[in-house]
Amino acid sequence: MSHIEITRIFGKKTIGLTFFLGAAVMMNAQEKQSIKGKITDQNGAVVPYASIEFNNKTNAALSDASMSDDSGSFALNLANGTYQVVIDAVNFKRKTYEIEIQGASNLGNIVLEPETSKTANNSKSSSNEKQISEVVITAKSSAPYKVELDKKTYNVGQDISSKGGTLHDVLNNVPSVSVETDGSVSMRGNSNVKFLINGKPSSVLGITDDISAALKSIPADQIDRIEIITNPSSKFEAEGTAGILNIILKKTSSLGFNGSVNGSLGYNPATRLNTNLSWNYGKWTWFVNGGGGYMKNKSQSYSDILYKNTGESLTTSSENKPEMKNYNFNTGFTYSISDKTSVNASFSANRMLMDGFSLQQNTSSLTGSTYRKSDGLDENKSIQVDAGIEHKFNNKGHMLELSGSFQNTSNDSESNIFDNRNTSHTLYQYLNVADFSRKTWIGKLDYELPIGENSKIEAGARYDYNNNDINNSYQGLSGGNFITFDDVTGKNNYTEQLLAFYAQFKSKIGKFGYQLGVRNENINIDIEANNNLTGLSTKSKKYNEFFPSVFLSYDITEKSQFSLNYSRRIKRPKSWEIIPVMRISGDPNRFMGNSDLNPSFVNSFEFSYNYSRAKWNINPTLYYQRTTDEISSITEEQTYIHPITGQPTEYILSRPFNLGTEDKYGLDLSYSVSPTSWFRVYGNVNLYRYKSEMTYNNSTIVNEGNNLKAKLTSAFKINRTTNLQLQGDFRGGHRDYNTEKKNTYALNIGISKNIWNNTGTISFSVQDVFNSRKMRTYTDSDTFTRYNEMQMMPRQFLLSFSYRFKSGNVTESKTKRKPEMQDQNNDDLSSAGYN
């Protein structure tokens, strides 16, 4: 199917949605009047970050709110009517008055009176009590990220270079996170990252073992922020030795009907259309996110292999041109039964279609030139249903929450392969079929009990049931009939059950805060591997482990804090790593699971310091991680008898093993500097040293070295409506048992302009300006050496447009909060996350 045909089909499916949203936007815009103003003190100095609420006297659904910007200005759209205006700002008295709106108006300067010292002290005390109860450390929300006791939060809205892109593009700019050129994601050099969406495991990110494709299925326009938790507490699932990345999708707590429409066009060919809608009326809050996209990619790889035993040199060049269509839908609601009890439910669905074509050409010093080409279709589908009930016993944080989740994912793929890579250069046809399905049930219970003003006990339980069916078939055409390759054909099942309990206590004494917790996880695994060659084999594995965590903090001043953290984490083998069957990952490469593979464990320590001022913030973190039973792959040359040719055929087999230990210590530095009102620099530097001792076949290899990963973003405010962003990325090399990875670097550029009274935004970005994001590796084993170079995605150009209607900036809450505390409850992963 051609690109034009696909674009036409996609356009037909989305044009109805576009017309509907356009009509809603026009109706909404016609009813509203533009209201502007500026907040100042008695001396005429501007007051930034003041909350301004307009409460309609006759219809609460017409109420709205805004927040003053750096220049004290605010703007919003209101329907005609009588409003009560409530203005709050830190260190100023609350200002309340009534106003009649009859048409567009500029309210001019609104003057606030300073608080008395007694009132200010009370306000300061109240703010401190809030920080005590949550035990958090925060930086200003105006920064691209903020730092708290147990996580960092990255504000996706300030990331211009990824607008119109996907989660894959966003993660390239997140501090402490690296998206490697092969699509894998790592934190501080560790790829065992646990992904959550809105604090919960997600069927979308479990839709395929190819994490890169899954990341590209989530539009950047639907993401509000990303929480980076490098040392999770005992409340969270212990899986993920690197930590947790929590993807928070866009919602709003503003009153009435709110939303946005986002579209983009790009090259390599890419089109996307997404929408985010929400309704907040009375006891009901609804949200809908949905859309779709088309993308045509081009990846290339090159390898040069030298076989030491035969002296043969083999040069391979490959080109892959997949076309991907993606549709996603996410909806849910919250209903307040009473002031203390609420219920919630959500449903999400995702579908990806990938139509791929690849061509591989080989030149051998012994057999000459051959080729391999393949085409195929992958269909990935997922649905997820979540429901929960929350009851608050009082307004002091005493609460009970019960929730459950069902997830169903499937991946069906079929590839036709044509190959003449044999001694006679005869062209053979192969058929590779793979079916994967996963069903997951999750139930959890969370309980929180405040003790006095400064302390809290948290406890809970969680049960997971995960059932995986994995079927593979590989056949070759000979004499008009398909012959099965029995060694890579079979039906397999992997079942995992997890039962977990946790408890933790947190408190604050003066300037000293602490949180102590422990988690117990009991895991049962059953494996059935039914291979055509080796027959049926079964194996069961059980683990029962404790995972303690400790968080300590000390407030030197209101703007500077120290924290010391410890946690124990686990990396459980994935189903495909532990099922002892072979699969073809691309000739001559194969992968085989290992049923004797055990989990690896990491003990992680962090010591961090955070210092915030009006124009700059710095957050250095010293960390040490010790990993035991480290899982790493051994690559070896093997030989099998080809079922069609009957000739011995060489291939390269990779298998995972528990090889030894790894020690890693380093400095992770995040910073933000705003020397002027129009220029900001922020970034992240991760410098670490590693040492691993790995033993295989009575041979021990010690690898050690230094690694540097750095991100630097420069943001320029050209004028009130135009912003420019430059983002650079450098990733140092690494070495494991017998493979060395080289350095990589890239530069991204983005520019955006607000139009139509800031309700619309046009953005243009270039990803990988110099087309330099390539992975280069060198492997030296006993039987061969291999140099490999791969580029998963070439340089991209993207033009996007976003339109927002009735976009509120603050919530219904009348509670006065500092700017850095805005939406803190929504940011608190522990309050919404799955333990």
VOGU-3710 file (C-alpha; in Angstrom, 3 decimals, decimal comma):
1> mshieitrif> 0,000/0,000/0,000  1,401/3,377/-0,962  1,990/6,272/1,378  -0,698/8,313/-0,443  -3,293/5,528/-0,004  -2,499/5,136/3,680  -2,695/8,883/4,247  -6,071/8,999/2,445  -7,489/6,158/4,554  -6,184/7,697/7,765
11> gkktigltff> -7,649/11,054/6,757  -11,116/9,540/6,245  -11,032/7,948/9,695  -10,072/11,160/11,454  -11,845/13,887/9,490  -15,118/13,312/11,363  -13,354/13,761/14,684  -11,708/16,927/13,388  -15,021/18,462/12,305  -16,646/17,592/15,618
21> lgaavmmnaq> -13,841/19,120/17,642  -13,685/22,160/15,383  -17,394/22,772/15,902  -17,017/22,404/19,662  -14,109/24,831/19,631  -16,016/27,436/17,597  -19,091/27,166/19,808  -16,944/27,498/22,887  -15,025/30,471/21,469  -18,193/32,324/20,439
31> ekqsikgkit> -19,581/32,249/23,995  -16,478/33,658/25,702  -14,956/37,103/26,122  -11,241/37,860/26,399  -10,343/39,056/29,912  -6,840/40,369/30,713  -5,111/41,982/33,658  -1,910/42,359/35,670  -1,234/41,641/39,350  1,006/44,169/41,172
41> dqngavvpya> 1,909/45,184/44,713  1,318/48,645/46,226  4,601/49,912/44,730  3,654/48,830/41,211  6,016/45,821/41,163  4,594/42,781/39,363  3,436/39,719/41,367  4,123/36,484/39,454  2,444/33,115/40,121  -0,690/34,588/41,680
51> siefnnktna> -3,826/32,439/41,312  -6,881/34,296/39,974  -10,281/32,606/40,248  -13,463/33,842/38,532  -16,436/32,107/40,193  -19,701/32,607/38,290  -22,504/33,606/40,698  -25,269/31,734/38,831  -23,573/28,830/36,987  -20,518/27,118/38,475
61> alsdasmsdd> -19,805/25,432/35,125  -18,872/28,857/33,701  -16,252/29,475/36,392  -12,588/29,428/35,431  -9,158/30,325/36,762  -5,729/31,457/35,658  -2,264/32,227/37,034  -0,118/35,290/36,500  3,068/34,759/34,521  6,581/36,088/35,152
71> sgsfalnlan> 5,416/39,603/34,232  2,353/39,442/36,520  -0,015/39,253/33,542  -2,891/36,834/33,111  -5,489/36,161/30,427  -8,510/33,883/30,046  -11,859/33,668/28,285  -15,149/34,040/30,223  -18,841/34,058/29,392  -20,823/37,204/30,184
81> gtyqvvidav> -22,146/37,338/33,746  -21,416/38,240/37,363  -18,292/36,746/38,951  -16,670/36,692/42,363  -12,930/37,248/41,852  -10,542/35,625/44,337  -6,806/36,382/44,080  -4,141/34,560/46,132  -0,391/35,097/46,153  2,353/34,109/48,567
91> nfkrktyeie> 3,087/36,825/51,188  0,014/38,852/50,096  -3,471/39,139/51,553  -6,269/37,394/49,697  -8,222/39,856/47,549  -11,945/39,216/46,886  -14,447/41,329/44,930  -17,292/41,062/42,409  -17,170/42,024/38,758  -19,655/42,133/35,883
101> iqgasnlgni> -18,396/40,774/32,547  -20,162/42,232/29,525  -17,759/41,872/26,636  -13,961/41,750/26,310  -12,149/43,753/28,941  -8,704/44,690/30,243  -8,912/44,906/34,048  -5,649/46,824/34,229  -3,451/46,617/37,336  -4,959/44,737/40,294
111> vlepetskta> -3,137/45,770/43,479  -2,520/43,322/46,347  -1,731/44,290/49,935  1,195/42,639/51,733  0,480/40,303/54,631  1,346/41,355/58,167  4,367/39,609/59,656  2,098/37,538/61,918  0,009/36,371/58,974  3,106/35,691/56,939
121> nnsksssnek> 4,595/33,625/59,746  1,390/31,620/60,021  1,399/31,089/56,276  5,022/29,993/56,429  4,236/27,579/59,233  1,308/26,156/57,289  3,511/25,637/54,253  6,114/23,863/56,368  3,450/21,574/57,825  2,419/20,611/54,291
131> qisevvitak> 5,994/19,742/53,432  6,293/17,719/56,664  3,214/15,624/55,935  4,357/14,831/52,409  8,110/14,702/53,232  9,018/16,315/49,898  11,632/18,688/48,569  10,490/20,858/45,652  11,947/23,277/43,171  10,038/25,967/41,314
141> ssapykveld> 7,387/24,711/38,887  8,579/27,281/36,350  11,714/25,177/35,852  11,673/22,364/33,250  11,892/19,874/36,105  11,482/19,843/39,846  13,293/17,818/42,479  11,581/16,024/45,348  12,708/13,618/48,024  12,057/10,448/46,015
151> kktynvgqdi> 11,852/11,620/42,388  12,407/14,252/39,722  9,537/15,500/37,551  10,130/16,568/33,953  7,656/19,055/32,459  6,937/17,860/28,904  5,091/21,084/28,063  8,403/22,995/27,996  10,025/20,506/25,597  9,723/22,213/22,201
161> sskggtlhdv> 11,955/19,806/20,259  9,607/16,843/20,885  6,283/18,588/20,093  4,269/16,582/17,605  6,507/13,566/18,245  6,170/10,546/20,515  7,215/9,358/23,962  10,369/8,042/22,289  11,316/11,627/21,347  10,427/13,028/24,793
171> lnnvpsvsve> 12,618/10,540/26,668  15,653/11,755/24,717  15,449/15,001/26,744  14,588/13,639/30,202  17,371/13,986/32,826  19,102/10,771/33,960  17,464/8,891/31,029  19,043/7,718/27,768  17,323/6,329/24,675  19,955/4,251/22,950
181> tdgsvsmrgn> 20,270/4,047/19,183  18,843/0,505/19,235  15,666/1,874/20,891  16,365/0,608/24,411  15,914/2,940/27,396  18,356/3,181/30,291  18,732/5,189/33,499  22,283/5,880/34,664  23,536/3,204/32,264  21,068/0,514/33,443
191> snvkflingk> 18,439/-0,688/30,946  16,239/-2,520/33,473  13,685/0,325/33,646  10,156/-0,181/34,976  7,551/1,809/32,985  4,262/2,999/34,458  1,480/5,112/32,951  -0,430/7,265/35,450  1,223/5,290/38,231  0,050/1,906/36,924
201> pssvlgitdd> 1,470/-0,924/34,799  0,292/-0,428/31,229  -0,770/-2,829/28,516  0,432/-0,317/25,902  4,074/-0,612/26,975  3,686/-4,389/27,217  2,278/-4,729/23,724  5,559/-5,981/22,262  9,086/-6,933/23,312  10,241/-4,127/20,988
211> isaalksipa> 10,156/-1,271/23,519  11,132/1,214/20,813  7,946/0,517/18,827  5,839/0,724/21,994  7,323/4,116/22,917  6,486/5,440/19,450  2,822/4,502/19,945  2,281/7,153/22,671  1,974/10,729/21,287  3,992/13,421/23,045
221> dqidrieiit> 0,926/15,695/22,875  -0,890/13,413/25,337  1,888/13,505/27,965  1,812/16,049/30,777  4,977/15,119/32,679  7,380/12,283/33,418  8,453/11,243/36,909  11,974/9,838/37,234  12,324/7,642/40,333  15,875/6,322/40,548
231> npsskfeaeg> 15,486/4,851/44,047  11,826/3,831/44,603  10,477/3,246/48,099  9,056/-0,045/49,392  5,587/1,034/48,323  6,427/0,322/44,685  6,945/-2,980/42,934  10,564/-4,047/43,402  11,052/-4,852/39,697  13,368/-2,470/37,842
241> tagilniilk> 16,937/-2,219/39,103  17,372/1,052/37,183  14,265/2,610/38,729  10,835/3,737/37,535  9,671/6,045/34,741  6,086/7,128/35,384  4,334/8,661/32,347  1,571/11,066/33,465  -0,988/11,676/30,714  -2,796/14,977/30,373
251> ktsslgfngs> -5,856/15,659/32,508  -7,287/18,855/33,936  -9,098/19,726/37,141  -10,357/23,051/35,773  -14,116/23,499/35,808  -16,255/23,004/32,709  -15,266/21,628/29,322  -11,577/21,792/28,397  -9,478/20,327/25,668  -6,910/20,543/22,936
261> vngslgynpa> -6,450/19,279/19,387  -2,980/18,465/18,094  -1,839/17,606/14,592  1,548/17,164/12,952  3,222/16,445/9,616  6,788/15,274/9,238  9,545/13,788/7,138  10,456/10,921/7,086  6,740/10,742/6,265  4,779/11,034/9,491
271> trlntnlswn> 1,277/12,308/10,276  -0,509/12,432/13,650  -3,822/13,735/14,950  -4,636/13,613/18,662  -7,094/15,190/21,040  -7,368/15,626/24,809  -10,795/16,434/26,262  -12,117/16,734/29,818  -15,352/17,649/31,531  -15,569/18,683/35,191
281> ygkwtwfvng> -19,121/19,274/36,415  -20,270/18,812/39,991  -19,447/15,325/41,235  -18,303/14,059/37,816  -14,941/14,356/36,088  -14,520/12,765/32,648  -11,568/12,652/30,301  -10,949/11,363/26,773  -7,610/11,086/24,972  -7,381/9,610/21,512
291> gggymknksq> -6,012/9,792/18,022  -3,846/8,069/15,486  -0,803/8,390/13,327  1,156/7,121/10,359  4,934/6,917/10,154  7,383/5,562/7,611  10,804/4,828/9,003  14,144/3,803/7,578  16,774/1,987/9,602  20,161/0,825/8,397
301> sysdilyknt> 22,884/-1,455/9,727  26,313/-2,621/8,653  28,511/-5,380/10,057  31,910/-6,873/9,279  32,551/-10,384/10,696  35,827/-12,303/10,663  35,642/-16,034/11,505  38,930/-16,953/13,169  38,790/-20,698/12,459  38,177/-20,475/8,696
311> geslttssen> 39,535/-17,011/7,943  36,280/-16,107/6,199  35,284/-12,450/6,254  31,594/-11,597/5,905  30,330/-8,074/5,231  26,614/-7,458/5,751  24,564/-4,366/4,999  20,854/-4,148/5,844  18,062/-1,681/5,215  14,669/-1,836/6,879
321> kpemknynfn> 11,691/0,310/5,797  8,751/-0,290/8,139  5,476/1,609/7,843  3,528/1,983/11,085  -0,072/2,990/11,723  -1,199/3,544/15,279  -4,594/4,215/16,874  -5,084/4,875/20,567  -8,046/5,659/22,802  -8,174/6,352/26,535
331> tgftysisdk> -11,197/7,407/28,576  -12,227/7,416/32,207  -14,140/9,133/34,960  -14,141/9,918/38,657  -17,426/10,197/40,572  -17,610/11,631/44,083  -20,244/9,615/45,965  -19,739/11,908/48,926  -17,152/14,327/50,264  -15,173/11,331/51,533
341> tsvnasfsan> -15,803/8,565/48,995  -15,156/8,458/45,254  -15,046/5,805/42,549  -13,046/5,825/39,329  -12,793/3,737/36,186  -10,884/3,946/32,922  -10,569/2,092/29,634  -7,771/2,237/27,100  -7,160/0,555/23,751  -4,223/0,639/21,377
351> rmlmdgfslq> -3,593/-0,872/17,960  -0,391/-0,821/15,939  0,063/-2,113/12,411  3,596/-2,413/11,093  4,140/-3,293/7,433  7,834/-3,994/7,013  10,277/-4,538/4,187  13,957/-5,297/4,669  16,872/-6,116/2,426  20,156/-7,644/3,568
361> qntssltgst> 23,147/-8,017/1,266  26,158/-10,161/2,160  29,621/-10,446/0,703  31,728/-13,430/1,784  35,401/-13,909/0,999  34,639/-17,612/0,402  31,170/-17,807/-1,154  30,761/-14,426/-2,883  27,728/-12,126/-2,774  24,271/-13,178/-1,616
371> yrksdglden> 21,162/-11,426/-0,369  18,157/-11,841/1,898  14,936/-9,845/1,653  11,774/-10,079/3,698  8,382/-8,460/3,972  5,762/-8,960/6,621  3,022/-7,566/8,787  2,918/-7,161/12,569  -0,352/-6,453/14,339  -0,206/-5,413/17,979
381> ksiqvdagie> -3,344/-4,874/20,058  -3,946/-4,070/23,697  -6,840/-3,199/25,982  -6,808/-2,237/29,639  -9,622/-1,742/32,157  -8,973/-0,131/35,553  -11,395/0,533/38,404  -11,050/1,680/41,989  -12,702/3,145/45,046  -11,173/5,581/47,529
391> hkfnnkghml> -12,513/6,423/50,968  -11,213/9,239/53,177  -12,019/8,747/56,853  -11,291/12,401/57,542  -9,585/15,431/55,990  -6,222/14,694/57,615  -5,030/11,997/55,191  -6,576/8,884/56,777  -7,662/6,889/53,737  -8,245/3,470/52,182
401> elsgsfqnts> -7,988/2,681/48,462  -8,935/-0,513/46,604  -8,280/-0,933/42,874  -7,939/-3,526/40,148  -6,741/-3,818/36,564  -7,181/-6,211/33,643  -4,817/-6,087/30,659  -4,905/-8,090/27,444  -2,176/-7,725/24,827  -1,427/-9,638/21,646
411> ndsesnifdn> 1,222/-9,553/18,938  0,795/-11,468/15,677  3,508/-11,328/13,036  4,182/-13,056/9,735  7,230/-12,626/7,517  8,057/-13,946/4,049  11,787/-14,313/3,535  13,728/-14,881/0,321  17,349/-15,974/0,772  20,119/-17,230/-1,507
421> rntshtlyqy> 22,849/-17,207/1,129  24,197/-20,701/0,540  27,129/-22,273/-1,302  25,120/-22,840/-4,500  23,400/-19,420/-4,285  20,022/-21,135/-4,713  17,086/-18,879/-3,841  14,976/-20,265/-0,991  11,731/-18,967/0,497  11,000/-19,058/4,227
431> lnvadfsrkt> 7,916/-18,288/6,315  8,286/-17,052/9,896  5,101/-16,844/12,012  5,024/-15,698/15,645  1,997/-15,302/17,926  2,203/-13,805/21,382  -0,594/-13,093/23,882  -0,541/-11,917/27,482  -3,339/-11,615/30,024  -2,706/-9,839/33,316
441> wigkldyelp> -4,885/-9,349/36,374  -3,783/-6,970/39,141  -5,449/-6,199/42,466  -4,148/-3,854/45,160  -5,056/-2,377/48,509  -3,491/0,767/50,045  -4,021/2,204/53,508  -2,686/5,478/54,979  -2,935/6,549/58,622  -1,568/9,929/59,784
451> igenskieag> -0,177/10,050/63,313  -0,266/13,535/64,721  0,811/16,420/62,490  4,157/15,076/61,312  3,943/11,304/60,837  2,190/8,733/58,678  1,940/4,948/58,393  1,362/3,388/54,970  0,634/-0,276/54,264  -0,786/-2,347/51,458
461> arydynnndi> -0,900/-5,522/49,417  -0,839/-6,453/45,738  -1,554/-9,588/43,704  -0,554/-10,124/40,047  -1,408/-13,004/37,733  0,370/-12,980/34,374  -0,222/-15,626/31,683  1,805/-15,632/28,435  1,387/-17,832/25,341  4,322/-17,685/22,912
471> nnsyqglsgg> 4,163/-19,632/19,657  6,805/-19,658/16,909  6,962/-21,366/13,523  9,779/-21,228/10,947  9,483/-23,055/7,626  11,352/-23,261/4,330  9,931/-23,972/0,868  11,453/-26,965/-0,914  9,975/-28,837/-3,870  6,695/-26,980/-3,546
481> nfitfddvtg> 6,303/-27,932/0,122  7,199/-26,087/3,322  9,648/-27,912/5,579  9,595/-27,009/9,275  12,760/-25,936/11,082  12,049/-27,921/14,236  14,739/-26,295/16,378  13,021/-22,853/16,176  9,379/-24,015/16,101  7,162/-24,673/19,108
491> knnyteqlla> 4,410/-23,601/21,503  5,312/-22,234/24,900  3,585/-20,940/28,013  4,903/-18,752/30,824  2,838/-18,067/33,961  3,881/-15,763/36,788  2,102/-15,043/40,075  3,192/-12,322/42,482  1,934/-11,661/46,007  3,390/-8,621/47,761
501> fyaqfkskig> 2,965/-6,799/51,070  4,532/-3,529/52,164  4,613/-1,191/55,141  6,413/2,099/55,675  6,529/4,885/58,204  7,509/8,496/57,533  7,863/11,468/59,813  9,661/14,747/60,380  11,319/16,103/63,486  12,258/19,731/63,071
511> kfgyqlgvrn> 14,396/19,928/59,958  15,025/16,179/59,842  12,694/13,938/57,825  12,799/10,176/57,445  10,898/7,313/55,807  11,499/3,626/56,603  9,877/0,795/54,692  10,021/-2,881/53,825  8,393/-4,943/51,079  7,988/-8,694/50,704
521> eninidiean> 7,418/-10,319/47,306  6,579/-13,982/46,755  6,848/-15,060/43,110  5,844/-18,374/41,509  6,818/-19,110/37,887  5,709/-22,053/35,720  7,317/-22,685/32,321  6,129/-25,037/29,569  8,441/-25,220/26,550  7,198/-27,466/23,751
531> nnltglstks> 9,810/-27,446/20,995  9,361/-29,590/17,872  12,942/-30,851/18,151  13,410/-31,351/21,897  9,805/-32,041/22,926  7,982/-30,873/26,046  9,904/-29,608/29,059  8,520/-27,992/32,212  10,066/-26,101/35,063  8,847/-24,208/38,126
541> kkyneffpsv> 10,708/-21,506/40,014  9,908/-19,731/43,276  11,349/-16,645/44,926  10,591/-15,022/48,262  12,523/-11,832/48,874  12,466/-8,775/51,163  13,152/-5,279/49,852  13,888/-2,583/52,444  14,097/1,154/51,747  15,341/4,129/53,761
551> flsyditeks> 14,893/7,835/52,954  16,488/10,542/55,108  16,367/14,307/54,530  17,604/17,421/56,269  16,483/20,990/55,476  19,471/23,321/55,799  17,289/26,257/54,781  14,022/26,607/52,919  16,011/26,589/49,678  18,609/23,879/50,328
561> qfslnysrri> 18,244/20,275/51,449  20,279/17,097/51,827  18,875/13,600/51,352  20,278/10,079/51,805  18,413/7,115/50,294  18,762/3,336/50,106  16,697/0,638/48,403  17,021/-2,972/47,282  15,627/-3,851/43,848  15,248/-6,911/41,601
571> krpksweiip> 15,578/-7,653/37,904  13,405/-10,638/37,036  14,149/-12,385/33,711  11,617/-11,640/30,978  9,537/-14,542/29,630  11,558/-14,735/26,397  14,810/-14,743/28,396  13,835/-17,739/30,509  11,908/-20,005/28,086  14,569/-22,440/26,753
581> vmrisgdpnr> 13,679/-22,227/23,059  15,574/-20,726/20,153  14,296/-17,939/17,936  15,753/-16,282/14,862  16,519/-12,620/15,432  17,901/-12,145/11,896  20,269/-14,596/10,235  22,956/-15,445/11,074  21,885/-14,299/14,583  19,757/-16,366/16,970
591> fmgnsdlnps> 18,676/-16,002/20,572  17,838/-18,735/23,076  16,361/-18,422/26,566  17,828/-20,047/29,669  15,495/-21,789/32,143  18,263/-21,787/34,786  18,404/-17,995/34,714  17,813/-16,377/38,114  16,940/-12,798/39,054  19,677/-10,273/39,666
601> fvnsfefsyn> 19,560/-7,912/42,642  20,858/-4,411/43,211  21,549/-2,500/46,417  21,323/1,182/45,585  22,544/4,147/47,659  22,072/7,864/46,883  23,278/11,023/48,576  21,884/14,194/47,023  21,823/17,935/47,615  19,291/20,373/46,226
611> ysrakwninp> 19,704/24,147/46,196  17,140/26,484/44,626  17,248/30,191/43,981  15,055/32,459/41,921  17,198/32,121/38,780  18,965/28,831/39,228  18,739/25,357/40,680  21,358/22,659/41,175  20,867/19,048/42,219  24,011/16,866/42,421
621> tlyyqrttde> 23,538/13,215/43,431  26,272/10,782/44,374  25,202/7,167/43,905  26,542/3,648/44,352  24,977/0,453/43,016  26,096/-3,124/43,552  24,487/-5,764/41,360  24,731/-9,490/42,130  23,917/-12,364/39,743  24,236/-9,863/36,894
631> issiteeqty> 22,426/-11,022/33,739  24,434/-10,695/30,542  24,426/-12,451/27,165  27,163/-14,726/25,884  27,622/-14,749/22,104  29,033/-17,908/20,519  29,359/-19,461/17,077  27,268/-22,613/16,520  26,586/-25,005/13,645  23,410/-26,830/12,578
641> ihpitgqpte> 22,357/-28,971/9,612  20,167/-26,902/7,302  16,859/-28,826/6,834  16,646/-27,915/3,112  20,243/-27,904/1,883  21,439/-30,609/4,258  24,675/-28,653/4,682  26,331/-27,580/7,948  25,390/-23,937/8,478  26,991/-21,528/10,914
651> yilsrpfnlg> 25,060/-19,067/13,046  25,771/-16,795/16,015  23,855/-17,679/19,173  23,252/-15,311/22,101  22,102/-16,673/25,492  21,608/-14,915/28,858  23,455/-16,108/31,953  23,995/-15,012/35,564  27,663/-14,150/35,135  28,801/-12,285/38,232
661> tedkygldls> 28,741/-8,895/39,906  28,913/-5,251/38,906  29,834/-2,203/40,968  28,896/1,247/39,736  29,403/4,603/41,388  29,035/8,066/39,979  27,739/11,623/39,998  24,369/12,533/38,496  24,101/16,325/38,220  20,937/18,178/37,165
671> ysvsptswfr> 20,922/21,951/36,876  18,952/24,923/35,591  20,193/28,496/35,124  18,154/31,509/33,966  20,596/34,444/33,746  17,998/36,604/31,967  14,251/36,580/31,426  14,765/35,433/27,815  17,448/32,739/28,217  17,624/29,527/30,201
681> vygnvnlyry> 20,127/26,669/30,244  19,337/23,342/31,855  20,762/19,893/31,581  22,042/16,731/33,157  25,489/15,149/33,448  25,970/11,555/34,557  29,574/10,501/35,112  30,159/7,047/36,535  32,745/4,314/36,877  31,888/0,647/36,568
691> ksemtynnst> 33,643/-2,620/37,311  32,219/-6,041/36,499  33,576/-9,497/37,170  31,961/-12,126/34,963  32,725/-15,848/34,968  31,779/-18,264/32,174  33,171/-21,757/31,546  35,692/-21,304/34,375  37,040/-18,162/32,733  36,746/-14,818/34,527
701> ivnegnnlka> 36,826/-11,511/32,714  37,057/-8,154/34,525  35,712/-5,121/32,700  36,104/-1,668/34,160  36,051/1,836/32,885  34,450/5,264/32,975  31,320/6,445/31,225  29,844/9,880/30,572  26,316/10,789/29,516  25,374/14,435/29,148
711> kltsafkinr> 22,373/16,501/28,036  22,379/20,258/27,513  19,332/22,325/26,565  19,373/26,035/25,743  15,987/27,768/25,659  15,577/31,248/24,166  12,500/33,444/24,558  12,688/35,467/21,351  9,574/37,460/22,231  6,357/37,005/24,214
721> ttnlqlqgdf> 5,027/34,402/21,787  8,120/32,788/20,226  10,575/30,319/21,783  13,647/28,520/20,460  15,258/25,410/21,927  18,565/23,622/21,229  19,114/20,221/22,823  22,360/18,262/22,690  22,956/14,680/23,800  26,198/12,731/24,335
731> rgghrdynte> 26,463/9,095/25,423  29,760/7,512/26,277  30,698/3,970/25,355  30,504/0,867/27,519  31,989/-2,636/27,620  30,472/-5,925/28,833  31,756/-9,519/28,645  33,052/-9,457/25,052  31,379/-6,472/23,407  32,406/-2,796/23,402
741> kkntyalnig> 29,914/-0,012/22,604  31,265/3,236/21,111  30,328/6,895/21,868  27,256/8,510/20,278  26,006/12,109/20,045  23,057/14,059/18,585  21,576/17,570/18,345  17,864/18,517/18,231  16,323/21,905/17,435  12,801/23,189/18,046
751> iskniwnntg> 10,966/26,510/17,654  7,399/27,356/18,667  5,088/30,347/18,327  1,844/31,024/20,183  -0,977/32,530/18,154  -4,652/33,474/18,564  -4,304/34,964/22,051  -2,175/32,004/23,154  -4,858/29,429/22,333  -2,850/28,029/19,422
761> tisfsvqdvf> 0,788/26,942/19,041  2,765/26,230/15,876  5,995/24,250/16,346  8,774/23,065/14,062  11,521/20,676/15,136  14,452/18,748/13,714  15,527/15,549/15,462  19,177/14,499/15,044  20,287/17,514/12,991  23,625/15,979/11,966
771> nsrkmrtytd> 22,181/12,467/11,399  24,754/11,169/13,883  22,681/9,041/16,279  24,198/5,653/15,451  25,153/2,653/17,587  28,586/1,192/16,937  29,785/-1,993/18,659  32,800/-4,284/18,456  32,689/-7,943/19,618  35,756/-10,113/20,119
781> sdtftrynem> 35,044/-13,772/20,978  37,131/-16,948/20,784  35,876/-17,800/17,289  35,033/-14,488/15,586  35,267/-10,711/15,680  32,411/-8,427/14,604  32,082/-4,707/14,010  28,494/-3,499/13,817  26,974/-0,102/13,039  23,238/0,566/13,283
791> qmmprqflls> 20,927/3,557/12,896  17,337/2,975/13,997  15,976/6,289/12,707  17,453/8,966/10,429  17,104/12,724/10,792  13,459/13,864/11,160  11,609/17,090/10,396  8,284/17,750/12,119  5,714/20,568/11,864  2,935/20,531/14,469
801> fsyrfksgnv> -0,075/22,616/15,474  -1,983/22,617/18,768  -5,239/24,395/19,621  -6,502/24,713/23,219  -9,937/25,803/24,354  -10,999/26,827/27,855  -7,567/25,938/29,184  -7,485/26,569/32,957  -4,250/26,867/34,921  -5,340/26,096/38,468
811> tesktkrkpe> -7,780/23,750/40,137  -11,014/24,272/42,010  -9,179/24,293/45,325  -9,305/27,594/47,210  -6,277/26,662/49,310  -3,378/29,096/48,980  -0,206/27,368/47,815  3,249/28,411/46,793  3,967/28,191/43,057  6,190/25,181/43,589
821> mqdqnnddls> 3,364/23,325/45,300  0,961/23,609/42,358  -0,537/20,209/41,453  1,750/18,514/43,959  -0,935/16,015/44,842  -1,227/15,043/41,193  2,548/14,684/41,014  2,664/12,340/43,976  3,147/8,951/42,374  2,739/7,191/45,693
831> sagyn> -0,818/8,446/45,990  -1,828/7,082/42,604  0,717/4,395/41,846  0,511/0,636/41,991  2,553/-0,795/44,834
//
